[in-house]
Amino acid sequence: MPGHEWDQMLAEAAGEVLETMFFAGIYGPAEPAADDAEPRLAARLHFEGRPSGALTLSISEAAARALAANFLADEEPEPLPAAQLGSVVGELTNMICGTLLSRVRTEERFRLSTPESLPADWIRPPEAPSQSLDLGEGTIDLWVTVEEHAG
């Protein structure tokens, strides 16, 4: 499957998850890490099947907090603890990956790893994100790497 098809499916999957589960919209494309000066949270999830690969997500803290408040229906004035915020980012990664893989035409089932939070000093992939999206409150960058199996 060509890379541009993955990129399109990723944008659709992210839009669907953000709209239905986080009650948020996408305001359009963003420059990769457009809000790089702000703190960011990142997570990665590996998937195995045909094909195998990984989804990596980086989101500005402000956008993560807004999404978490929507997802958890949190009306408390105090900010979520970092651990709970990280869990929501992991669940966002899981949902986007699952929705993305549901669009892949294959007879095989996929196995997904548990999303792992990446440390604040994680090294961004050298290639440009597959998608950089403006969420209004900040941005989300998504990378999908795919390992096609021979045969």
C-alpha positions in Angstrom: 0.0 0.0 0.0 1.5 3.3 -1.0 2.5 5.8 1.7 0.0 8.5 0.6 -2.8 6.0 1.2 -1.6 5.4 4.8 -1.4 9.2 5.3 -5.0 9.7 4.1 -6.3 6.8 6.2 -4.4 8.2 9.2 -6.0 11.6 8.8 -9.5 10.0 8.5 -8.9 7.8 11.5 -7.6 10.7 13.6 -10.6 12.8 12.6 -13.1 10.1 13.4 -11.6 9.3 16.8 -11.3 13.0 17.8 -14.8 13.8 16.7 -16.6 10.7 18.2 -14.6 10.0 21.3 -13.1 13.4 22.3 -15.8 15.7 20.9 -13.1 17.7 19.1 -12.6 18.8 15.6 -9.6 19.3 13.3 -9.1 22.8 12.1 -6.9 21.8 9.3 -3.3 20.9 8.7 -0.6 22.3 10.9 3.1 22.8 10.5 4.9 19.8 12.2 5.4 20.7 15.8 4.1 24.2 15.2 3.9 24.7 18.9 7.3 23.2 19.7 8.0 25.8 22.4 5.1 24.3 24.5 5.5 21.1 26.5 4.4 18.0 24.5 3.4 14.5 25.4 4.2 11.5 23.2 3.2 7.8 23.0 4.0 4.9 20.7 2.1 1.7 19.9 3.4 -1.2 17.8 1.2 -3.4 15.8 1.8 -6.8 14.3 0.1 -8.5 11.3 0.3 -7.9 7.6 1.6 -5.3 7.6 3.3 -4.6 10.9 4.6 -1.3 12.1 4.1 1.5 14.7 2.1 4.6 15.4 3.8 7.4 17.2 1.8 10.4 18.4 3.1 13.8 19.8 0.6 16.3 21.1 0.9 19.7 22.8 0.1 19.6 26.4 -2.6 22.2 26.0 -4.4 20.1 23.3 -3.9 16.9 25.4 -5.5 18.6 28.4 -8.5 19.9 26.4 -9.0 16.4 24.8 -8.7 14.7 28.2 -11.3 17.1 29.8 -13.7 16.2 26.9 -13.0 12.5 27.1 -13.4 12.2 30.8 -16.2 14.8 31.0 -14.0 16.5 33.6 -15.5 19.8 34.8 -13.1 20.1 37.8 -11.1 23.4 37.8 -7.9 21.7 38.8 -5.7 20.2 36.1 -5.5 16.4 35.7 -2.5 14.8 37.3 0.3 14.0 34.8 -0.2 10.2 35.1 -3.9 10.5 34.2 -3.1 12.8 31.3 -0.6 10.3 30.0 -3.2 7.5 30.2 -5.6 9.5 28.1 -2.8 10.2 25.5 -2.1 6.5 25.5 -5.8 5.7 24.9 -5.9 8.3 22.2 -3.0 6.5 20.5 -4.7 3.2 20.9 -8.0 4.4 19.4 -6.4 6.1 16.4 -4.3 3.0 15.7 -7.2 0.7 15.9 -9.4 2.9 13.7 -6.5 3.2 11.2 -6.0 -0.6 11.1 -9.7 -1.2 10.6 -9.3 0.5 7.2 -6.6 -1.9 6.1 -7.7 -4.6 3.8 -6.3 -7.8 5.1 -7.5 -11.3 6.1 -5.2 -11.3 9.1 -5.9 -10.0 12.6 -3.7 -7.3 14.1 -2.0 -7.6 17.5 -1.5 -4.2 19.2 1.0 -3.5 22.0 0.1 -1.5 25.0 0.8 2.2 24.2 4.0 3.4 25.8 4.5 6.9 27.0 7.7 8.4 25.6 9.9 10.5 27.8 9.9 14.3 27.4 13.4 14.1 25.8 12.4 11.5 23.2 14.0 11.8 19.8 11.4 12.7 17.1 11.5 10.5 14.0 13.8 12.1 11.4 11.1 12.0 8.7 8.2 14.5 8.6 5.1 13.4 10.4 2.5 11.5 8.4 0.0 14.1 9.6 0.2 17.3 11.6 -3.2 18.6 12.6 -4.4 21.8 14.2 -6.8 21.0 17.0 -7.5 24.6 18.0 -6.0 24.3 21.5 -2.7 23.0 20.0 -1.4 20.5 17.5 -1.0 16.7 17.2 1.7 15.1 15.1 1.3 11.5 14.0 3.8 9.1 12.4 2.9 5.7 11.0 5.7 3.4 10.0 4.8 0.3 8.1 6.9 -2.8 7.5 5.5 -4.6 4.5 6.0 -8.4 4.6 7.2 -10.3 1.6 5.0 -13.0 0.2 
